[in-house]
């Protein structure tokens, strides 16, 4: 799975993992929701430059703290350096 580095850093700081592997908010005790979105990977020095790769990226948010947060639309560009393959 592919995640956004900044969201993984937030997860490690603000959430705990239960014995089943689910993540829960330390503040509200709400479940951390996930949304998987196809993101266009941009690799060039020019805006929009890339090789056409679309990768499934998992977005994370607390159901209560971030109730209004919505994942980006399919195809929204992202740079490879912003991504990681692990939450560990």
Secondary structure, DSSP 4 states (H G I P E B T S, - for coil): -EEEHHHHHHHHHHEEE-TTS-EEETTT-PBEEEEEEEEEEE-SSSTT-EEEEEEEEEEEEETTTTTT--PPPTT-EEEGGGEES---
